[in-house]
């Protein structure tokens, strides 16, 4: 895997349990700061679909 620049949400900058995202030319990588070795990979289209679903409340309980 290429060297990635991981980013956290601003609201989570000092937290110990945060989602982290890194973006390359054609892949978006996701991980938890609690398990940084467990990395999920999404295409940019999958990432857009995930963000859209979150914004539309599809995962609200």
PyMOL Python script that loads the backbone (N, CA, C, O; Angstrom):
from pymol import cmd

cmd.read_pdbstr("""\
ATOM      1  N   UNK A   1       0.844  -1.178   0.000  1.00  0.00           N
ATOM      2  CA  UNK A   1       0.000   0.000   0.000  1.00  0.00           C
ATOM      3  C   UNK A   1       0.888   1.239   0.000  1.00  0.00           C
ATOM      4  O   UNK A   1       1.923   1.281   0.666  1.00  0.00           O
ATOM      5  N   UNK A   2       0.471   2.226  -0.745  1.00  0.00           N
ATOM      6  CA  UNK A   2       1.223   3.475  -0.814  1.00  0.00           C
ATOM      7  C   UNK A   2       1.170   4.222   0.523  1.00  0.00           C
ATOM      8  O   UNK A   2       0.310   3.946   1.359  1.00  0.00           O
ATOM      9  N   UNK A   3       2.069   5.143   0.713  1.00  0.00           N
ATOM     10  CA  UNK A   3       2.049   5.970   1.923  1.00  0.00           C
ATOM     11  C   UNK A   3       0.805   6.852   1.880  1.00  0.00           C
ATOM     12  O   UNK A   3       0.561   7.538   0.888  1.00  0.00           O
ATOM     13  N   UNK A   4       0.028   6.833   2.945  1.00  0.00           N
ATOM     14  CA  UNK A   4      -1.240   7.554   2.973  1.00  0.00           C
ATOM     15  C   UNK A   4      -1.215   8.646   4.033  1.00  0.00           C
ATOM     16  O   UNK A   4      -0.556   8.513   5.064  1.00  0.00           O
ATOM     17  N   UNK A   5      -1.933   9.715   3.769  1.00  0.00           N
ATOM     18  CA  UNK A   5      -2.088  10.792   4.740  1.00  0.00           C
ATOM     19  C   UNK A   5      -3.481  10.659   5.362  1.00  0.00           C
ATOM     20  O   UNK A   5      -4.485  11.001   4.736  1.00  0.00           O
ATOM     21  N   UNK A   6      -3.527  10.164   6.586  1.00  0.00           N
ATOM     22  CA  UNK A   6      -4.782   9.909   7.279  1.00  0.00           C
ATOM     23  C   UNK A   6      -5.323  11.191   7.893  1.00  0.00           C
ATOM     24  O   UNK A   6      -4.566  11.992   8.442  1.00  0.00           O
ATOM     25  N   UNK A   7      -6.643  11.383   7.797  1.00  0.00           N
ATOM     26  CA  UNK A   7      -7.301  12.553   8.364  1.00  0.00           C
ATOM     27  C   UNK A   7      -8.444  12.111   9.257  1.00  0.00           C
ATOM     28  O   UNK A   7      -9.091  11.093   9.010  1.00  0.00           O
ATOM     29  N   UNK A   8      -8.684  12.901  10.308  1.00  0.00           N
ATOM     30  CA  UNK A   8      -9.798  12.674  11.231  1.00  0.00           C
ATOM     31  C   UNK A   8     -10.766  13.837  11.121  1.00  0.00           C
ATOM     32  O   UNK A   8     -10.381  14.929  10.703  1.00  0.00           O
ATOM     33  N   UNK A   9     -12.019  13.616  11.494  1.00  0.00           N
ATOM     34  CA  UNK A   9     -12.953  14.745  11.543  1.00  0.00           C
ATOM     35  C   UNK A   9     -12.469  15.771  12.577  1.00  0.00           C
ATOM     36  O   UNK A   9     -11.867  15.400  13.584  1.00  0.00           O
ATOM     37  N   UNK A  10     -12.727  17.034  12.332  1.00  0.00           N
ATOM     38  CA  UNK A  10     -12.306  18.093  13.262  1.00  0.00           C
ATOM     39  C   UNK A  10     -12.879  17.873  14.655  1.00  0.00           C
ATOM     40  O   UNK A  10     -12.213  18.157  15.651  1.00  0.00           O
ATOM     41  N   UNK A  11     -14.097  17.376  14.734  1.00  0.00           N
ATOM     42  CA  UNK A  11     -14.745  17.157  16.027  1.00  0.00           C
ATOM     43  C   UNK A  11     -14.081  16.037  16.816  1.00  0.00           C
ATOM     44  O   UNK A  11     -14.375  15.858  17.998  1.00  0.00           O
ATOM     45  N   UNK A  12     -13.205  15.295  16.189  1.00  0.00           N
ATOM     46  CA  UNK A  12     -12.595  14.130  16.813  1.00  0.00           C
ATOM     47  C   UNK A  12     -11.079  14.268  16.928  1.00  0.00           C
ATOM     48  O   UNK A  12     -10.388  13.285  17.196  1.00  0.00           O
ATOM     49  N   UNK A  13     -10.574  15.437  16.733  1.00  0.00           N
ATOM     50  CA  UNK A  13      -9.123  15.635  16.660  1.00  0.00           C
ATOM     51  C   UNK A  13      -8.372  15.125  17.879  1.00  0.00           C
ATOM     52  O   UNK A  13      -7.268  14.599  17.739  1.00  0.00           O
ATOM     53  N   UNK A  14      -8.941  15.266  19.070  1.00  0.00           N
ATOM     54  CA  UNK A  14      -8.252  14.838  20.280  1.00  0.00           C
ATOM     55  C   UNK A  14      -8.799  13.533  20.849  1.00  0.00           C
ATOM     56  O   UNK A  14      -8.359  13.089  21.909  1.00  0.00           O
ATOM     57  N   UNK A  15      -9.747  12.921  20.163  1.00  0.00           N
ATOM     58  CA  UNK A  15     -10.368  11.698  20.659  1.00  0.00           C
ATOM     59  C   UNK A  15      -9.518  10.468  20.415  1.00  0.00           C
ATOM     60  O   UNK A  15      -8.642  10.467  19.549  1.00  0.00           O
ATOM     61  N   UNK A  16      -9.779   9.426  21.180  1.00  0.00           N
ATOM     62  CA  UNK A  16      -9.019   8.191  21.042  1.00  0.00           C
ATOM     63  C   UNK A  16      -9.717   7.179  20.140  1.00  0.00           C
ATOM     64  O   UNK A  16      -9.085   6.237  19.663  1.00  0.00           O
ATOM     65  N   UNK A  17     -10.992   7.362  19.905  1.00  0.00           N
ATOM     66  CA  UNK A  17     -11.758   6.433  19.076  1.00  0.00           C
ATOM     67  C   UNK A  17     -12.383   7.218  17.933  1.00  0.00           C
ATOM     68  O   UNK A  17     -13.506   7.709  18.042  1.00  0.00           O
ATOM     69  N   UNK A  18     -11.642   7.331  16.833  1.00  0.00           N
ATOM     70  CA  UNK A  18     -12.072   8.188  15.735  1.00  0.00           C
ATOM     71  C   UNK A  18     -11.998   7.466  14.398  1.00  0.00           C
ATOM     72  O   UNK A  18     -11.123   6.625  14.187  1.00  0.00           O
ATOM     73  N   UNK A  19     -12.924   7.797  13.489  1.00  0.00           N
ATOM     74  CA  UNK A  19     -12.764   7.309  12.125  1.00  0.00           C
ATOM     75  C   UNK A  19     -11.652   8.100  11.450  1.00  0.00           C
ATOM     76  O   UNK A  19     -11.475   9.289  11.717  1.00  0.00           O
ATOM     77  N   UNK A  20     -10.912   7.443  10.583  1.00  0.00           N
ATOM     78  CA  UNK A  20      -9.846   8.102   9.830  1.00  0.00           C
ATOM     79  C   UNK A  20     -10.007   7.756   8.356  1.00  0.00           C
ATOM     80  O   UNK A  20     -10.373   6.634   8.009  1.00  0.00           O
ATOM     81  N   UNK A  21      -9.732   8.723   7.500  1.00  0.00           N
ATOM     82  CA  UNK A  21      -9.902   8.566   6.057  1.00  0.00           C
ATOM     83  C   UNK A  21      -8.635   9.019   5.356  1.00  0.00           C
ATOM     84  O   UNK A  21      -8.019  10.015   5.735  1.00  0.00           O
ATOM     85  N   UNK A  22      -8.255   8.271   4.325  1.00  0.00           N
ATOM     86  CA  UNK A  22      -7.156   8.661   3.447  1.00  0.00           C
ATOM     87  C   UNK A  22      -7.627   8.471   2.007  1.00  0.00           C
ATOM     88  O   UNK A  22      -8.293   7.486   1.690  1.00  0.00           O
ATOM     89  N   UNK A  23      -7.280   9.408   1.150  1.00  0.00           N
ATOM     90  CA  UNK A  23      -7.755   9.362  -0.237  1.00  0.00           C
ATOM     91  C   UNK A  23      -6.573   9.326  -1.183  1.00  0.00           C
ATOM     92  O   UNK A  23      -5.643  10.123  -1.062  1.00  0.00           O
ATOM     93  N   UNK A  24      -6.613   8.391  -2.134  1.00  0.00           N
ATOM     94  CA  UNK A  24      -5.624   8.350  -3.212  1.00  0.00           C
ATOM     95  C   UNK A  24      -6.357   8.661  -4.513  1.00  0.00           C
ATOM     96  O   UNK A  24      -7.529   9.035  -4.484  1.00  0.00           O
ATOM     97  N   UNK A  25      -5.701   8.516  -5.626  1.00  0.00           N
ATOM     98  CA  UNK A  25      -6.298   8.877  -6.916  1.00  0.00           C
ATOM     99  C   UNK A  25      -7.603   8.145  -7.202  1.00  0.00           C
ATOM    100  O   UNK A  25      -8.536   8.748  -7.733  1.00  0.00           O
ATOM    101  N   UNK A  26      -7.692   6.861  -6.865  1.00  0.00           N
ATOM    102  CA  UNK A  26      -8.891   6.096  -7.204  1.00  0.00           C
ATOM    103  C   UNK A  26      -9.452   5.261  -6.058  1.00  0.00           C
ATOM    104  O   UNK A  26     -10.352   4.448  -6.273  1.00  0.00           O
ATOM    105  N   UNK A  27      -8.935   5.448  -4.838  1.00  0.00           N
ATOM    106  CA  UNK A  27      -9.373   4.650  -3.699  1.00  0.00           C
ATOM    107  C   UNK A  27      -9.511   5.525  -2.464  1.00  0.00           C
ATOM    108  O   UNK A  27      -8.722   6.442  -2.237  1.00  0.00           O
ATOM    109  N   UNK A  28     -10.531   5.222  -1.673  1.00  0.00           N
ATOM    110  CA  UNK A  28     -10.710   5.865  -0.373  1.00  0.00           C
ATOM    111  C   UNK A  28     -10.505   4.781   0.675  1.00  0.00           C
ATOM    112  O   UNK A  28     -11.120   3.716   0.609  1.00  0.00           O
ATOM    113  N   UNK A  29      -9.642   5.059   1.638  1.00  0.00           N
ATOM    114  CA  UNK A  29      -9.315   4.112   2.700  1.00  0.00           C
ATOM    115  C   UNK A  29      -9.955   4.579   3.998  1.00  0.00           C
ATOM    116  O   UNK A  29      -9.929   5.767   4.320  1.00  0.00           O
ATOM    117  N   UNK A  30     -10.528   3.643   4.737  1.00  0.00           N
ATOM    118  CA  UNK A  30     -11.175   3.941   6.009  1.00  0.00           C
ATOM    119  C   UNK A  30     -10.590   3.048   7.082  1.00  0.00           C
ATOM    120  O   UNK A  30     -10.267   1.886   6.834  1.00  0.00           O
ATOM    121  N   UNK A  31     -10.455   3.605   8.285  1.00  0.00           N
ATOM    122  CA  UNK A  31     -10.012   2.793   9.421  1.00  0.00           C
ATOM    123  C   UNK A  31     -10.467   3.472  10.711  1.00  0.00           C
ATOM    124  O   UNK A  31     -10.919   4.617  10.703  1.00  0.00           O
ATOM    125  N   UNK A  32     -10.340   2.752  11.798  1.00  0.00           N
ATOM    126  CA  UNK A  32     -10.613   3.289  13.126  1.00  0.00           C
ATOM    127  C   UNK A  32      -9.287   3.550  13.809  1.00  0.00           C
ATOM    128  O   UNK A  32      -8.340   2.781  13.644  1.00  0.00           O
ATOM    129  N   UNK A  33      -9.209   4.623  14.572  1.00  0.00           N
ATOM    130  CA  UNK A  33      -7.970   4.893  15.296  1.00  0.00           C
ATOM    131  C   UNK A  33      -7.696   3.806  16.338  1.00  0.00           C
ATOM    132  O   UNK A  33      -6.561   3.650  16.787  1.00  0.00           O
ATOM    133  N   UNK A  34      -8.737   3.051  16.723  1.00  0.00           N
ATOM    134  CA  UNK A  34      -8.553   1.953  17.680  1.00  0.00           C
ATOM    135  C   UNK A  34      -7.917   0.723  17.040  1.00  0.00           C
ATOM    136  O   UNK A  34      -7.244  -0.054  17.717  1.00  0.00           O
ATOM    137  N   UNK A  35      -8.127   0.547  15.734  1.00  0.00           N
ATOM    138  CA  UNK A  35      -7.557  -0.593  15.004  1.00  0.00           C
ATOM    139  C   UNK A  35      -6.965  -0.094  13.683  1.00  0.00           C
ATOM    140  O   UNK A  35      -7.528  -0.355  12.620  1.00  0.00           O
ATOM    141  N   UNK A  36      -5.851   0.611  13.739  1.00  0.00           N
ATOM    142  CA  UNK A  36      -5.306   1.218  12.523  1.00  0.00           C
ATOM    143  C   UNK A  36      -4.819   0.220  11.469  1.00  0.00           C
ATOM    144  O   UNK A  36      -4.613   0.599  10.316  1.00  0.00           O
ATOM    145  N   UNK A  37      -4.633  -1.034  11.840  1.00  0.00           N
ATOM    146  CA  UNK A  37      -4.210  -2.028  10.850  1.00  0.00           C
ATOM    147  C   UNK A  37      -5.377  -2.621  10.071  1.00  0.00           C
ATOM    148  O   UNK A  37      -5.164  -3.278   9.052  1.00  0.00           O
ATOM    149  N   UNK A  38      -6.603  -2.402  10.532  1.00  0.00           N
ATOM    150  CA  UNK A  38      -7.802  -2.900   9.842  1.00  0.00           C
ATOM    151  C   UNK A  38      -8.306  -1.795   8.921  1.00  0.00           C
ATOM    152  O   UNK A  38      -9.008  -0.884   9.359  1.00  0.00           O
ATOM    153  N   UNK A  39      -7.947  -1.879   7.652  1.00  0.00           N
ATOM    154  CA  UNK A  39      -8.249  -0.822   6.688  1.00  0.00           C
ATOM    155  C   UNK A  39      -9.242  -1.336   5.649  1.00  0.00           C
ATOM    156  O   UNK A  39      -9.041  -2.390   5.045  1.00  0.00           O
ATOM    157  N   UNK A  40     -10.313  -0.574   5.453  1.00  0.00           N
ATOM    158  CA  UNK A  40     -11.287  -0.877   4.398  1.00  0.00           C
ATOM    159  C   UNK A  40     -10.969  -0.005   3.188  1.00  0.00           C
ATOM    160  O   UNK A  40     -10.531   1.136   3.330  1.00  0.00           O
ATOM    161  N   UNK A  41     -11.195  -0.554   2.003  1.00  0.00           N
ATOM    162  CA  UNK A  41     -10.943   0.189   0.770  1.00  0.00           C
ATOM    163  C   UNK A  41     -12.234   0.319  -0.018  1.00  0.00           C
ATOM    164  O   UNK A  41     -12.953  -0.664  -0.201  1.00  0.00           O
ATOM    165  N   UNK A  42     -12.531   1.514  -0.481  1.00  0.00           N
ATOM    166  CA  UNK A  42     -13.700   1.760  -1.305  1.00  0.00           C
ATOM    167  C   UNK A  42     -13.273   2.487  -2.574  1.00  0.00           C
ATOM    168  O   UNK A  42     -12.304   3.247  -2.574  1.00  0.00           O
ATOM    169  N   UNK A  43     -14.004   2.245  -3.644  1.00  0.00           N
ATOM    170  CA  UNK A  43     -13.799   3.056  -4.839  1.00  0.00           C
ATOM    171  C   UNK A  43     -14.380   4.438  -4.562  1.00  0.00           C
ATOM    172  O   UNK A  43     -15.124   4.619  -3.598  1.00  0.00           O
ATOM    173  N   UNK A  44     -14.047   5.400  -5.393  1.00  0.00           N
ATOM    174  CA  UNK A  44     -14.603   6.733  -5.178  1.00  0.00           C
ATOM    175  C   UNK A  44     -16.131   6.714  -5.333  1.00  0.00           C
ATOM    176  O   UNK A  44     -16.824   7.460  -4.641  1.00  0.00           O
ATOM    177  N   UNK A  45     -16.659   5.880  -6.224  1.00  0.00           N
ATOM    178  CA  UNK A  45     -18.112   5.769  -6.391  1.00  0.00           C
ATOM    179  C   UNK A  45     -18.747   5.167  -5.138  1.00  0.00           C
ATOM    180  O   UNK A  45     -19.795   5.634  -4.692  1.00  0.00           O
ATOM    181  N   UNK A  46     -18.130   4.146  -4.572  1.00  0.00           N
ATOM    182  CA  UNK A  46     -18.647   3.553  -3.329  1.00  0.00           C
ATOM    183  C   UNK A  46     -18.612   4.564  -2.192  1.00  0.00           C
ATOM    184  O   UNK A  46     -19.540   4.620  -1.386  1.00  0.00           O
ATOM    185  N   UNK A  47     -17.554   5.362  -2.120  1.00  0.00           N
ATOM    186  CA  UNK A  47     -17.430   6.392  -1.094  1.00  0.00           C
ATOM    187  C   UNK A  47     -18.558   7.423  -1.221  1.00  0.00           C
ATOM    188  O   UNK A  47     -19.181   7.792  -0.226  1.00  0.00           O
ATOM    189  N   UNK A  48     -18.817   7.887  -2.456  1.00  0.00           N
ATOM    190  CA  UNK A  48     -19.908   8.841  -2.680  1.00  0.00           C
ATOM    191  C   UNK A  48     -21.241   8.238  -2.262  1.00  0.00           C
ATOM    192  O   UNK A  48     -22.057   8.912  -1.633  1.00  0.00           O
ATOM    193  N   UNK A  49     -21.469   6.965  -2.607  1.00  0.00           N
ATOM    194  CA  UNK A  49     -22.720   6.293  -2.225  1.00  0.00           C
ATOM    195  C   UNK A  49     -22.843   6.179  -0.708  1.00  0.00           C
ATOM    196  O   UNK A  49     -23.927   6.389  -0.163  1.00  0.00           O
ATOM    197  N   UNK A  50     -21.758   5.852  -0.024  1.00  0.00           N
ATOM    198  CA  UNK A  50     -21.774   5.744   1.429  1.00  0.00           C
ATOM    199  C   UNK A  50     -22.100   7.094   2.059  1.00  0.00           C
ATOM    200  O   UNK A  50     -22.963   7.175   2.933  1.00  0.00           O
ATOM    201  N   UNK A  51     -21.424   8.150   1.627  1.00  0.00           N
ATOM    202  CA  UNK A  51     -21.699   9.478   2.169  1.00  0.00           C
ATOM    203  C   UNK A  51     -23.140   9.897   1.912  1.00  0.00           C
ATOM    204  O   UNK A  51     -23.780  10.478   2.788  1.00  0.00           O
ATOM    205  N   UNK A  52     -23.647   9.616   0.742  1.00  0.00           N
ATOM    206  CA  UNK A  52     -25.034   9.949   0.414  1.00  0.00           C
ATOM    207  C   UNK A  52     -26.005   9.200   1.336  1.00  0.00           C
ATOM    208  O   UNK A  52     -26.969   9.784   1.830  1.00  0.00           O
ATOM    209  N   UNK A  53     -25.751   7.923   1.563  1.00  0.00           N
ATOM    210  CA  UNK A  53     -26.610   7.131   2.435  1.00  0.00           C
ATOM    211  C   UNK A  53     -26.581   7.652   3.866  1.00  0.00           C
ATOM    212  O   UNK A  53     -27.617   7.700   4.530  1.00  0.00           O
ATOM    213  N   UNK A  54     -25.400   8.044   4.344  1.00  0.00           N
ATOM    214  CA  UNK A  54     -25.286   8.598   5.699  1.00  0.00           C
ATOM    215  C   UNK A  54     -26.072   9.899   5.793  1.00  0.00           C
ATOM    216  O   UNK A  54     -26.829  10.106   6.742  1.00  0.00           O
ATOM    217  N   UNK A  55     -25.891  10.769   4.814  1.00  0.00           N
ATOM    218  CA  UNK A  55     -26.592  12.064   4.822  1.00  0.00           C
ATOM    219  C   UNK A  55     -28.106  11.897   4.739  1.00  0.00           C
ATOM    220  O   UNK A  55     -28.852  12.707   5.288  1.00  0.00           O
ATOM    221  N   UNK A  56     -28.561  10.847   4.055  1.00  0.00           N
ATOM    222  CA  UNK A  56     -29.994  10.598   3.905  1.00  0.00           C
ATOM    223  C   UNK A  56     -30.585   9.829   5.069  1.00  0.00           C
ATOM    224  O   UNK A  56     -31.778   9.525   5.066  1.00  0.00           O
ATOM    225  N   UNK A  57     -29.771   9.508   6.068  1.00  0.00           N
ATOM    226  CA  UNK A  57     -30.276   8.835   7.256  1.00  0.00           C
ATOM    227  C   UNK A  57     -30.526   7.355   7.104  1.00  0.00           C
ATOM    228  O   UNK A  57     -31.244   6.772   7.916  1.00  0.00           O
ATOM    229  N   UNK A  58     -29.957   6.724   6.090  1.00  0.00           N
ATOM    230  CA  UNK A  58     -30.216   5.305   5.842  1.00  0.00           C
ATOM    231  C   UNK A  58     -29.664   4.394   6.928  1.00  0.00           C
ATOM    232  O   UNK A  58     -30.061   3.232   7.007  1.00  0.00           O
ATOM    233  N   UNK A  59     -28.759   4.889   7.766  1.00  0.00           N
ATOM    234  CA  UNK A  59     -28.177   4.063   8.821  1.00  0.00           C
ATOM    235  C   UNK A  59     -28.681   4.474  10.201  1.00  0.00           C
ATOM    236  O   UNK A  59     -28.260   3.911  11.212  1.00  0.00           O
ATOM    237  N   UNK A  60     -29.581   5.452  10.243  1.00  0.00           N
ATOM    238  CA  UNK A  60     -30.142   5.877  11.531  1.00  0.00           C
ATOM    239  C   UNK A  60     -30.958   4.736  12.127  1.00  0.00           C
ATOM    240  O   UNK A  60     -31.667   4.018  11.423  1.00  0.00           O
ATOM    241  N   UNK A  61     -30.840   4.596  13.406  1.00  0.00           N
ATOM    242  CA  UNK A  61     -31.558   3.508  14.071  1.00  0.00           C
ATOM    243  C   UNK A  61     -32.837   4.008  14.660  1.00  0.00           C
ATOM    244  O   UNK A  61     -33.583   3.236  15.262  1.00  0.00           O
TER     245      UNK A  61
END
""", "prot")
cmd.dss("prot")
cmd.show_as("cartoon", "prot")
cmd.util.cbc("prot")
cmd.orient("prot")
